[in-house]
Amino acid sequence: MTRILVMSSGVMVWALHFTAIYGITGLACARGWQSLVLPSIMVATAIAAIASVSIIAAGLRRRAEFEYWMSTSIAALGLVAIVWEALAAFMVPICT
């Protein structure tokens, strides 16, 4: 069970980020708090990026073991997805 949690930690960070930014955006748009959307997304993205980088760093220290190699790779892909989601906030109008 521990190995599965270690390998899926990058996906869990990405899923939490995805849920947080879209939940915050939906709530803020429904309540008329458009000015809070972008700062909230930036904070959530910074927290998720730090978590992903720490998973990657831990995996690189123990790269000989399969589950750490796998968690590093998945966390790196999750980091790309996190950045990609955050970029949407800068390219698409918020609360239209």
Secondary structure, 3 states (H helix, E strand, C coil): CHHHHHHCHHHHHHHHHHHHHHHHHHHHHHHCCHHHHHHHHHHHHHHHHHHHHHHHHHHHHCCCCHHHHHHHHHHHHHHHHHHHHHHHHHHCCCCC
